[in-house]
Amino acid sequence: MSRDPIADLRRIAFLLERANEATYRVRAFRSAANALAALPAKEVAERARAGSLTELAGVGDVTARCVTESLAGEEPVYLRRLLATEGSDLDAEATALRTALRGDCHTHSDWSDGGSPIEEMALAAVELGHEYLVLTDHSPRLKVARGLTADRLRRQLDHVARLNEALPEGFRILTGIEVDILADGSLDQDEELLARLDVVVGSVHSGLNDDRAKMTRRMLTAIANPHLDILGHCTGRMVSSRPAGVTGPGDRGHRARTRAESEFDADAVFAACVEHRTAVEINSRPERQDPPKRLIRRALEAGCVFAINTDAHAPGQLDWQRFGCERAARCGVPADRVVNTWTATDLIAWTHAPAT
């Protein structure tokens, strides 16, 4: 019995993204899957028998071979090799924390600078066992990332509502945004819209070299905003070149090399997070690892809660939470201090609770 060649191609792309392989490899398999998905299954089978798959735009020799093997009922050799070399090797504490997570509170789609449609990101989250995925595309000031204007965000909210009606029972997309924290500490989106969203992540993307006092004031002002729920990648650091696997239209805006941490008064910022019930993000992206472990420990000692997020821009990156869990576990972060171990209902109740 034949396998589903399109599913196999997409699974290979997912595993390549998760393994942080080069963008061109991921794109090759996703492009082939999309090209074949546009054709009747009978035509795909006929082309495989005739050896003419590579005549299709987006299908190369390697992807054609995978399709032929899949249609013959064989697990493609390329997929088999990827599966044979995968593995997280997490210790017991990190594994327990990863198992406790119910969702991801910071993800991107092709509505801004992600590489895949919202529904593809959601279905990948379902496969990983998530109960929810918070969609947090960028806000308008980040033009290189195609940030969402108020009108585009309203359209996205309507689109998400329609998608939720069709997604598997027990899973939902939660509405959100990664809103820019502007130079004066204000948030880069209409207040009315921020109030409608399930989760608001706020991050500094500009002026990362501001002096310590200015950056501290900027962050404290943002944290005091009642709409801000999670402080994203708080130091803005990059510990390595940006990983591969992201193919969104705004990709060029993220080709950062290493970048030093922004300077701010961490004790004051984390105290404000506790006061205003704002979670500190543990960003799982391999090139960020933000905040560094010493600041995770200080935030923990201050009494902060956390969100272990992927900041995923592609489906395979949704499995990067294990990196954040490993760092959180090493710092002694307990599961009950991580907001995305909560149910969607409890998470939304927390984000919409009136300020004390």
C-alpha positions, 0 to 999 in steps of 0.5 A, a space after each residue: 500500500 502506498 504512503 502519502 508522499 505529500 505528508 512525507 515531504 512535509 514531515 521531512 521539512 518539519 524535521 529539517 526545521 527542527 534540526 536547524 538545517 539550511 533554509 534551502 533544504 527546508 524550502 526544497 521539500 516544502 516547495 515540492 509538497 506544495 507543487 504536488 498538493 496542487 495536482 490530482 493524486 492520479 497525475 502524481 502517481 502517473 508522473 512517478 511511474 513515467 519519471 517526469 516528476 522533475 518536470 514540475 516546478 519545485 520538484 527536484 531529483 531528491 524530492 522526486 525520489 522521496 515521492 517515488 519511494 513513498 508511492 511504492 509503500 516505502 518510507 523514504 530513505 531521506 525521512 528514515 535517516 532523519 528519524 534515525 538521528 533525531 532525539 532530544 536527550 533531555 534530562 528528567 527535569 527538562 523532560 518533565 517540564 516539556 511534558 507539562 507544557 500545554 501550548 506555545 505563547 509566541 509564534 509567527 505565520 506568513 501574515 508577518 515574517 513567518 514562513 508558513 500559513 497559520 493553519 499549517 502552524 496550527 496543525 504542526 502544534 496539534 501533532 506535537 500534542 499542544 492544546 493551543 497555539 498563541 499566534 503573535 505576528 509582529 506589530 506595524 512599526 516592524 516594517 521589515 517583518 511585515 508587521 500587522 496594521 490595525 486593519 490587517 490584525 482585525 482581518 487576521 482575528 476573523 480568519 483565526 475565528 474561522 480556522 478554529 471552527 475547522 481545527 480538531 476538537 480540543 485544540 484552539 488558536 489563541 489570538 495575540 501579537 508580538 507588539 513592539 515596545 517603542 522608544 517611550 515604552 508605549 505599545 505599537 498597536 491600538 489599545 482597543 485591539 490589544 484589549 481584544 487579544 488573548 495574549 500580548 507579548 511585548 518585545 524591544 526590537 529597536 534602540 537595543 543599544 540605549 543606555 541602561 537608564 533609558 532602556 530601564 525606563 522604556 521597559 518599566 513603562 511597557 510592563 505597567 501597561 495593563 495589556 502587556 502579558 509577556 515580556 519577550 526576549 528581554 535582553 535582545 541578545 543573539 549568541 549566534 548567527 540566525 538559524 536556517 529554516 525560516 523562509 518568510 518574506 521578512 526573513 532578511 530583517 532577522 539575519 542578525 549576527 551575534 549581538 550583545 545584551 541590552 543593558 537595563 536594571 534587571 532587579 527593577 524590571 523583574 520587580 515590575 513584572 511581579 507587581 504587574 503580573 507580567 510573565 518573563 519569556 524564556 525564548 527557546 530559539 537557539 540563536 537567542 537563548 534569552 534571557 541568559 541563565 543568570 537572569 532567569 535565576 534572578 527573575 525566579 528569585 524575584 517571584 516572576 512567572 515565566 512563559 517558555 516559548 519558541 518564537 517559531 517562524 516555521 512549523 518545525 521550530 515549534 519543537 524547539 521548546 525543549 531548548 527553553 525547558 532545558 535552560 529553565 530546568 537548569 535554573 530550577 524553574 518549577 512547572 507551576 511558575 510557567 504560564 503555558 503549563 496552564 489550560 487555555 481557559 486559565 491562561 486567558 483568565 490570567 491575561 484578562 484579570 483586572 490589575 490589582 
